[in-house]
């Protein structure tokens, strides 16, 4: 069951800020964190392969391990309820049969559609180079991350998307295979102790071409 404190979508996206300082006394429960992940996982992904994977760093021990890998982003690490490490799984297609079989079982897809899709999708994904798969999982995982930032605000929390970290060390530091799991970004999450800065956005006419 959702526990939204804010259902105003206009407020959720127009007033989202990058918050770097949080109230360290506020801890998000495992149950609510899992609920937010479920809600954010309604984000789209290529052929529904859902390649996003997470490590939720919330313990003092975990944050101490993360600290030397996040460069100048120490305030977020020290004050947030958690640091969500988002990885893309280069072998995400291994879950293809489970995803599509379950879709059939719960009545979301006819069996013949599943069979047709899997016969086409799995060999196609398996043929990708590592570089191409890297692009796919990073795009999909970034869609998830954006959705999670809005879901967090709906639950009364704020976030900061962090790209400044030691990408070549992150997976191994948290016991993931670095050849399989690609670091995408880190989200700090917690109860804001600051409002965050407003920022200017370019007008669409600056970056849009109409044909």
Secondary structure, DSSP 8 states (H G I E B T S, - for coil): ----S---HHHHHHS--B---B-TT----HHHHHHHHHHHTTS--GGG---EEEEEE-SHHHHHHHHTTSTT-HHHHHHSSEEEEEEEETTGGGGHHHHHHHHHHTTSS-HHHHHHHHHHHHHHHHTS-HHHHHHHHHHHHHHHHHHHHHHHHHTT-EEEEE--S-HHHHHHHTT--TTTEEEEEEEEEE-BSS---------GGGT----
